[in-house]
Amino acid sequence: MSDPLAELNRLQERDLELDQIREDQSRVPDELAQAREHFRKLEISLGDLQEQLREVRLAYNKVDLELQDLKSKREKAKAAQAQATGAKEQTQYGEQIRQLSGLIEDLEGNNKDIVGQIMPLLEQIEKLEAELAQVKAQMEEARPRAC
């Protein structure tokens, strides 16, 4: 068991250290405090942008996987149509190919009237990456003033 007086003495020393830290912090120049606040805001902005980018990349990967799956199914349907012997069977595969091609077009946006899902996500990724680079550059510039 430790000595209660020694524990109280250590506690008092810690309390004095905290008081000294608080006093030192109160003497921090306004310019430094503003620089630190600006740097903290940049850090928050960076985190938010990184999270947004992660979410957009996940959405893009999901759409891309769906697109690859549809293309694979369409190729299988084309191969099956080529192997089909009856007109009814060929017509069924033709309809399946048409439907799959429509879904692919909806995702890719190959038609002038259809924007698709892929391109807006890619554009959003590029925009977020540019914003991230800008915030990182601002942080590098602000770091010396905040320290």
MODELLER restraints for C-alpha pairs under 7 A, 6 or more apart:
rsr = mdl.restraints
at = mdl.atoms
rsr.add(forms.Gaussian(group=physical.xy_distance, feature=features.Distance(at['CA:32:A'], at['CA:145:A']), mean=6.77, stdev=0.5))
rsr.add(forms.Gaussian(group=physical.xy_distance, feature=features.Distance(at['CA:32:A'], at['CA:146:A']), mean=6.00, stdev=0.5))
rsr.add(forms.Gaussian(group=physical.xy_distance, feature=features.Distance(at['CA:35:A'], at['CA:145:A']), mean=5.97, stdev=0.5))
rsr.add(forms.Gaussian(group=physical.xy_distance, feature=features.Distance(at['CA:35:A'], at['CA:146:A']), mean=4.86, stdev=0.5))
rsr.add(forms.Gaussian(group=physical.xy_distance, feature=features.Distance(at['CA:36:A'], at['CA:146:A']), mean=4.57, stdev=0.5))
rsr.add(forms.Gaussian(group=physical.xy_distance, feature=features.Distance(at['CA:39:A'], at['CA:139:A']), mean=6.48, stdev=0.5))
rsr.add(forms.Gaussian(group=physical.xy_distance, feature=features.Distance(at['CA:39:A'], at['CA:142:A']), mean=6.33, stdev=0.5))
rsr.add(forms.Gaussian(group=physical.xy_distance, feature=features.Distance(at['CA:39:A'], at['CA:143:A']), mean=6.95, stdev=0.5))
rsr.add(forms.Gaussian(group=physical.xy_distance, feature=features.Distance(at['CA:39:A'], at['CA:146:A']), mean=6.62, stdev=0.5))
rsr.add(forms.Gaussian(group=physical.xy_distance, feature=features.Distance(at['CA:42:A'], at['CA:135:A']), mean=6.61, stdev=0.5))
rsr.add(forms.Gaussian(group=physical.xy_distance, feature=features.Distance(at['CA:42:A'], at['CA:139:A']), mean=6.42, stdev=0.5))
rsr.add(forms.Gaussian(group=physical.xy_distance, feature=features.Distance(at['CA:46:A'], at['CA:132:A']), mean=6.46, stdev=0.5))
rsr.add(forms.Gaussian(group=physical.xy_distance, feature=features.Distance(at['CA:46:A'], at['CA:135:A']), mean=6.34, stdev=0.5))
rsr.add(forms.Gaussian(group=physical.xy_distance, feature=features.Distance(at['CA:49:A'], at['CA:128:A']), mean=6.66, stdev=0.5))
rsr.add(forms.Gaussian(group=physical.xy_distance, feature=features.Distance(at['CA:49:A'], at['CA:132:A']), mean=6.40, stdev=0.5))
rsr.add(forms.Gaussian(group=physical.xy_distance, feature=features.Distance(at['CA:53:A'], at['CA:125:A']), mean=6.31, stdev=0.5))
rsr.add(forms.Gaussian(group=physical.xy_distance, feature=features.Distance(at['CA:53:A'], at['CA:128:A']), mean=6.11, stdev=0.5))
rsr.add(forms.Gaussian(group=physical.xy_distance, feature=features.Distance(at['CA:56:A'], at['CA:121:A']), mean=6.59, stdev=0.5))
rsr.add(forms.Gaussian(group=physical.xy_distance, feature=features.Distance(at['CA:56:A'], at['CA:125:A']), mean=6.58, stdev=0.5))
rsr.add(forms.Gaussian(group=physical.xy_distance, feature=features.Distance(at['CA:57:A'], at['CA:125:A']), mean=6.95, stdev=0.5))
rsr.add(forms.Gaussian(group=physical.xy_distance, feature=features.Distance(at['CA:60:A'], at['CA:118:A']), mean=6.71, stdev=0.5))
rsr.add(forms.Gaussian(group=physical.xy_distance, feature=features.Distance(at['CA:60:A'], at['CA:121:A']), mean=5.95, stdev=0.5))
rsr.add(forms.Gaussian(group=physical.xy_distance, feature=features.Distance(at['CA:67:A'], at['CA:104:A']), mean=6.18, stdev=0.5))
rsr.add(forms.Gaussian(group=physical.xy_distance, feature=features.Distance(at['CA:67:A'], at['CA:107:A']), mean=6.79, stdev=0.5))
rsr.add(forms.Gaussian(group=physical.xy_distance, feature=features.Distance(at['CA:70:A'], at['CA:100:A']), mean=6.25, stdev=0.5))
rsr.add(forms.Gaussian(group=physical.xy_distance, feature=features.Distance(at['CA:70:A'], at['CA:104:A']), mean=6.55, stdev=0.5))
rsr.add(forms.Gaussian(group=physical.xy_distance, feature=features.Distance(at['CA:74:A'], at['CA:97:A']), mean=5.52, stdev=0.5))
rsr.add(forms.Gaussian(group=physical.xy_distance, feature=features.Distance(at['CA:74:A'], at['CA:100:A']), mean=5.95, stdev=0.5))
rsr.add(forms.Gaussian(group=physical.xy_distance, feature=features.Distance(at['CA:77:A'], at['CA:93:A']), mean=5.90, stdev=0.5))
rsr.add(forms.Gaussian(group=physical.xy_distance, feature=features.Distance(at['CA:77:A'], at['CA:97:A']), mean=6.20, stdev=0.5))
rsr.add(forms.Gaussian(group=physical.xy_distance, feature=features.Distance(at['CA:78:A'], at['CA:97:A']), mean=6.85, stdev=0.5))
rsr.add(forms.Gaussian(group=physical.xy_distance, feature=features.Distance(at['CA:81:A'], at['CA:90:A']), mean=5.23, stdev=0.5))
rsr.add(forms.Gaussian(group=physical.xy_distance, feature=features.Distance(at['CA:81:A'], at['CA:93:A']), mean=5.42, stdev=0.5))
rsr.add(forms.Gaussian(group=physical.xy_distance, feature=features.Distance(at['CA:84:A'], at['CA:90:A']), mean=5.75, stdev=0.5))
rsr.add(forms.Gaussian(group=physical.xy_distance, feature=features.Distance(at['CA:105:A'], at['CA:111:A']), mean=6.99, stdev=0.5))
rsr.add(forms.Gaussian(group=physical.xy_distance, feature=features.Distance(at['CA:106:A'], at['CA:114:A']), mean=6.58, stdev=0.5))
rsr.add(forms.Gaussian(group=physical.xy_distance, feature=features.Distance(at['CA:106:A'], at['CA:116:A']), mean=5.16, stdev=0.5))
rsr.add(forms.Gaussian(group=physical.xy_distance, feature=features.Distance(at['CA:107:A'], at['CA:116:A']), mean=4.66, stdev=0.5))
rsr.add(forms.Gaussian(group=physical.xy_distance, feature=features.Distance(at['CA:107:A'], at['CA:117:A']), mean=4.97, stdev=0.5))
rsr.add(forms.Gaussian(group=physical.xy_distance, feature=features.Distance(at['CA:107:A'], at['CA:118:A']), mean=6.12, stdev=0.5))
rsr.add(forms.Gaussian(group=physical.xy_distance, feature=features.Distance(at['CA:108:A'], at['CA:116:A']), mean=4.95, stdev=0.5))
rsr.add(forms.Gaussian(group=physical.xy_distance, feature=features.Distance(at['CA:108:A'], at['CA:117:A']), mean=6.34, stdev=0.5))
rsr.add(forms.Gaussian(group=physical.xy_distance, feature=features.Distance(at['CA:108:A'], at['CA:118:A']), mean=5.68, stdev=0.5))
rsr.add(forms.Gaussian(group=physical.xy_distance, feature=features.Distance(at['CA:109:A'], at['CA:115:A']), mean=4.67, stdev=0.5))
rsr.add(forms.Gaussian(group=physical.xy_distance, feature=features.Distance(at['CA:109:A'], at['CA:116:A']), mean=3.68, stdev=0.5))
rsr.add(forms.Gaussian(group=physical.xy_distance, feature=features.Distance(at['CA:109:A'], at['CA:117:A']), mean=6.99, stdev=0.5))
